Amino acid sequence: MMSVVHRLTAGWLVDHLSFINQCGYEICDSFAYPGGITLNTSVTSTGDCYAASTFAAASSSRDGLIPSPGDAIETEGRTTKMIYVFREEFFDVSKPHIAAAPEEQLWQGCPEVSLTEIKANSNREEHQERTKSGVRDSVASARKKRKRKCVFNQGELDALEYHSKVRKLIWEGTLHLVQEGLKSGFLHRTTTELSCRKNVVPGHIGCGLAELCEMAKQFPAVNESDHQAVHVLDDETSIPEQDLLSCVTENSSNSAKIVVLMGQKYLVPPKSSFLLSDISCLQPLLNYKKKYDVIVIDPPWENKSVKRSNRYSHLSSWQIKQIPVLALAAPNCLVVTWVTNRQKHLHFVKDELYPHWSVKTLAEWHWVKITRAGEFVLPLDSLHKKPYEVLVLGRVQGDMKETLRKSEDVLPIPEHKLIVSVPCSLHSHKPPLTAVLAEFIKPDVECLELFARNLQPGWTSWGNEVLKFQHIDYFTLLQNEN
């Protein structure tokens, strides 16, 4: 299962949507009831979120007929097969959010730009943003922005300095990968609007998973000696939320399963496992007794916009340091941390967090976000938001012999690589790293994602919103009869 469309020295052009759809969201139902049964795939509305309290899984088999959502079908001993695909409109990024000036577009070649010019560009971009939002901005706030725009605080100056060091690598590497994508037809200079755009699902879907994890703290303590460490999804499963939140749930089969949580349906890909819990309830993950060769971390970093909006919880640096990475890591474990474009966070990861976990920093990579036409989603020299994010890669330091043995047959981590992709429009749906990390790790290793919001085959995922993007409303049911 590969998401890499092109691989060059600079990095990879990745197809995120294709990766999700190759995960195997095929559900087989082989129940045979005399006279047939009704299979209802409609989803409880968000308003009824807390109505039900069962956790169920679909069963597994092979051939059959596929219903539309909400359809009832007669099975009478036949097998029903349902294939789900992720909704394409979530990757319909055909135009940049803010267009770059013609002379700054990717194909014009990378201009040598001074910090002064970058600052001037950001002022122009701020003006564009104000014009775009028009009526929404009050005169007072527009004046406030104008007044402030020429003054840069220390954080912004640090960010500008960092950007001036990496911009050439990002520009040139992205250009080469985009050119390959245009040649092969994966990217198109002229893009057509998707007809399904009007069907975009509203932002708030499913239960409040984070709220549920908060509620779970009120559950009576579980006696670990008589409590299972893992719950395997089999053909017929119904377990209360308390059990779901207190042990790792595993789909070890070769087909996807549907789980129902608080009346909402979520798809679980094959060969995946997850723990839905708060950071204060990580013990079940430790009880799972697995050691991981790859740990990917996407922390909910603290920032002003997160503080202002109550939609997302965030963690302080101190709380992130408490994550028991060493207890979860195998020798020579590769640790990858997503970092926002704040230098404060990047310095914290490299200078404090990794040393605290005995992780040696090896490289900084960048995820570059482009449109389907191959343009940066934001001007590269934009001050406020960048079209890229940083990943910091490191390895757990330990026994030297073990480290040397483990690093045989795998390539050393290169200092700089780009992962270029059309981003998902859903907040914080990161591109998959499975294929891009493949050459730097041995095959069939154990992989863990912390603060995950979706699941992947072959990975264990943990987070208080771990099922978020697995909600059935993010997928379309294909019509397909065998």
N, C-alpha and C positions, 0 to 999 in steps of 0.2 A: 504494500500500500504506500504509494509515493505521492507527495504533494509537489515535488520539485519539477518545474517545467523546463528550466534551463539552469545549468551549473557552469559558472565561469570562475576565473581566478578571483574576481571581486566578491563573489558570493552566489546567491541563489535567487531565481525568480520563482515564487511559490504560488500555487493555486489553492487557497484556503478552502473555498467552497467545494472543490473536487475532493479534498482530503476528508471533509465531513461526510460527503456522500459515499466515499469508499469505506467508511467505517462499518458498513454492513447493517443498516437499519431495516432489516428484513425480519418480520415477525411471523412465525408460523403457528397456527392453531389447529390442533388435530382432535379437538373434543368431538365425540360422536354421540349425539343424543337422538333417540327415536323421535321422529316427527320434527326434528330440526330445533334450532335455538335462535334467539335474537342476539345479534352482535351489534352493540351500539358503540360507535367510536366517537360520539359527540362528547365535548368536554364541558364539565361543570363551569358555570360562569364565575368570574373572579369574586363576585359578590357572595357566592356560596362557599368561599374558600375554606372556611373552618367547619363546614357542615359535616363532612364525613371524617371518620378517623380510622380508615383501613389502609393497608399498604398491600397492593395485590400485584401479581405478575402474570403476564400472558404466558401461555405454554408454547412448547416447541415442537416443530415437525417440518415437512417440506412443501409439497405442491398445493395449488388451489386457486380460488377466486378472490379478487380483491374488491372490497366495498368502498364506496365513497364515504367521507366522514358523515356520520349520522345515519347511514343506510343500515337496514336490517337484512340479514341474509339467512337462508335456510341451509344448514350444513348437511344434515342427514348422513353423517358418517364421512363426508368429504373433508378435505383439509383446506383451511383458509390461509392464504399467504398475503401479507400486507407489506409493501415496500414504501418506506418513507424517505423523502429527500428534503434537505434544508431549503428554505425558501430563497429563491434566487434574488429577489428584490433587496435582500439585506446586503448584497454585494454590488448593488447597482450604483457604483460611484462613477458616473460618466463625465462629470465636470469637477474642476477644483473647487474647494469651498471658497477660496479667494484666489483669483487669477493672478499669476505673476505678470509683470510688465514684459512686453515682447522680447526685449533684450535680455531678460533673465530666464527665459524658458529653457528647458532642459537641452533642446537640440542646438541652442546657440553656442554651445561650448562654455566651459566654466570660466567666467570672468574673474580676474583678480580683483577682489573687492576689499577696501580698507574697512576698519571698524566704523569709521565716520560714515561711510556710504551705507553700511548695514543699518546703522541707527537712522539715517535719513529714509531708507527703504521702509523701516518699521513705522515711521511716522506717516508715510504715504498709505501704508497698509491699514493703519488705524483709521485714517480718514475714509478709506474705502469701506471699512467695516461699519463706520458711523453712517455713511450714506446708505449702505445696504439695509441697516436696521431702521433707518428713517424715523418714522413716527414713534417707534418704540422708545427711542432715546429722548429724554426730556432735554430742553435747552440747557438746564442747569447741569445735568450730567455730562452733556457734550462739552460745555465750558470747562468743567472739571477735568475731563480727559485732555482737552487742548492745553490746559494750564500745566498738566503734569508731564506731557509727552516728551519734553526735551530733557527731563531730569531722569537719570538712571540710578537705581539703587545698587548696592554692592552685589546682590544676588544676580541682577540683570547684567552687570558688568562681567561677573565671573562666567555667566552663561555665554555672553558674547565672545569672550576670550576662548572658551572651549569650542564654540561653534567655528571660530576662525581657524582652529587647528584641524577640525574634521571635515569641513565643508567640501574641500577639493576631492577627498577620498569618496565622499558620499555622492557628489555630483557626477564624477567620472565613472564610478562603479555602477551607479544607477543607469547612466546613459548606455553603457555597454549591455546591461541586462535588458533594458527596455528595447534597444535595437534588435536583440535576439527575439524578444517577445513579439515585436512587430513583424519581423521576417517570417516567423513561424505561424503567424495569424492568431496567437493567443491574445495579443493586444491589438486594438484597431484604432487608427487615428480618428476615423469618423465613427462615432458610436451611435447606435439607435436607442431610443428610449424603450425601456421595458414596458410592455402593455400591462403587466401585473402590478404596476406601481400603486394603483389605487387600493390594492389589497393589503398594504403594509399594516402589520399588526401593531396596535398601540403599545407604547413603551412598557406599561405595567401589565405583566402577564403572570399567571400562576399565584401561588401562595406567597406570603411573606416568609421566605425560608429563613432569613436572618432573625426575624421575630420569633419563629418557631424554635430556633436554637436558643434564643434568649429564654423562652418559656421552659425549655428542657432543663434549665438550671434548677427549676422548682421541683423536678421529678425526685422521688426518693432515691437515695444512693443505691447503686446496684452492688450486690455482693459478688466480687470478681471471681471467687472460687467456684461458684455454681453458675456463672454467666458465660455464654459462648463468646468467643473472640470474633467470630465471623458468621454472617448469615448468608448462605448460598441461595440465590434465587433459583427455585426449581419450577416444575410445571404448574403447581398450584401453591401460591403463597399468600398468607394473610397474617401479617404481624402488626402489632400496635406501634404507633410512633415512638413510644418509649424505647422499644427494642431497636428500631431503625437508628435512633440517635445515640445508642449506647454501644454499637458494634459496627465493624466494617461490613458493608453489603457487597456481595460478589456475584457477578454474572460470569460463570466459568464456561457457559455453553458457547456454541458457534453461531447462535442467532441472537438478535436483540430481544429485550423484554420490555414490557410496559409496567411501570410501577405507579400506583395511585397513592398520592399523599395529600391529605386534607382535601379530598375530592378532585384533585388535579392530576392529570396524566403526564408522566415523564418517560422518555425513551432511554433505555440503558443499553449501550452498544455491547457486542460480544466481547468476552475476555477482558472485562473491565471491573474495577472495584472502586468503592467510594465510601467516605465517611462524611456524613452531614453533621457538623458540630461547630460549636463556638471554640475560639482559641483556648478558652479555659477548660475545654473538655477534650483534650488530645489523647488521653490515656488509651482509648480503644485502638488508636492507630499504633501505639507502642505495643499493645497487647497482641496485635496482628502478627508480631514477631518477624516481619520482613525487614531486610536490609536493602537499601536502594543504591544502585550504581549511578543514577541520575536523579537529581532533585531540582525541579524548576519552581521558583518562588515569584509570585506576583503580588507583593504586599500592598495593602490599601494605604498608600502614603498619605501623610498629613499634608494638606495644603489649604490655602485660603478659600478656594471655591468649594472644597469638600466641607470645610468648617461652616461656610455660609449656607450650603444646602444640607438639609437633613436626610437626603436620599441615601447617602453612602456613609457607612461607618469607616473610621480610620484608626490606625494604630500609631502609637508614639514609637520612636526609635527604641526606647527601653523595652517596650512590649515585643517588638520584632526580635530583639536579641534573646528573648526567653524561649523562642522556638527551639525544641530539642533536636536540632539538625544532626549533631554527632551521634545521638542515640538511634537515629533513623538511617544514617549513612553507612554504606559498605566501605571497605578500604578503597582509597583513591577515587571516591565518589566525585562525579562532576556536578558542581553546583552552579546553576544559572539563575541570576536575579534580574527581573525587569525593573528598570529605574526610570522615573519621570525625568524630564529635562531640567530638574533643579540640581545645581552643583552640590548643594548641601547634602542631598540624598546620595549622589554619586560618591562624594567623599566619605560619607558615613559607611556605605557598603564596603568600600576598599580599605578604609583606614581603621574602622571599628568593628563592623559586623563580621566580615570574613576572618580577621585575626581572632575574634572572640570564638568563632566556630572552628578554629584551626584550618581555615581554608586559605590557600594561596591564590591570589588573583593572577590569572593568566592572560586575560584578553577583555577588550571591550568591542562588542559588535553593535550594529545598528539595524533596527527594523525600519525600512523606508516605505512610506505609504504613497501609493500612486493611484491614478484613475485608470479606468479601462482603456483610455486613450494613451496611457503612458506618461502622464504629466504628474508632477508632485501635487498632492492634495492641497498643500499650502505653499506659498513661496518659500524657497529654501532659506532665505535670509529673514524671514518673518521673526520679529522679536518675541511676540507673545506666545505663539504656538508654533512648534516645528513640525515638518512632515516626517520626522523620525523619532524613534525612542531608543533608549540604550539598554543593552543586555550586558551584564558583567559576568564573565565565566571564570570559575576557579576550581581547584581540586582540593579535597580534604587531604591534609598532610598526616602521614602516620608512619608505620613501619616501612623502612626504605626498601627491604627485599620484596615485601608485598606490593609496594607501589611499582617497582620495576617489573615484577611478574604481571601485574594487572595492565601495565601500559604496553606490553608486547602486542604486536599485530594491530595496534590502533595508531592513527596519526596524532602528532602533537597538536594542541589547540593553536590555530594561527592567531596572530595579534589582532587582526581586523578583518571582519567579513560583513557583508550586507545580506539581509533577508528582505527582498523587495516583493511587495504584494499589494493587491487591491484590498483595503481593509474592510472589515465587516462594520456596518453602520450601527450595530448594537454596542453600547458602551463597554469597553474593556474585553472584547472578544478577541483574544490574541491569536496570531498565526501559529500553526502547529510546528513544533521543533523536532518531531520524531525523525523526519527524513534528513534534515540538515545536520543533525548530531550523529547520524548513523556511522559516518567514517571515523568518528572520534571515540566511539564506544564499541564494546564487543556485542555481537548479535544476541538477542533474547535476554537482555539484562532487565533487572527490575527498575521501573521508573515511577517517580512520585511527583505530583504537582500539588503545591501548597497554595491556598487561597484560589483554588480553581473555581470556575463557574460553568464548566462543561466537562464531559468525560471523553476518554479516548481508549480504543482497544490497546491492551498491553500495559496500561497505566493504572496506578492507584491515584485517586484524586481526593483531596480534602478541602473543605471550606464551609463557611456558614451559608453559602449560596451555591453549593457544588452542583446542584441540578438545574440551576437557573436557565441555561441555554439548551437544556434537554427537554424543556416543556414542549408538548406536542403541537402547540400553536405556532412554533417556529418552523414546523415541518409541513410538507404537503404529502398527502397520500397518493401514490401513483396508481392508476388503473392498469392492472396487468393480470391477465388470466393465463393459467397453464392448463 
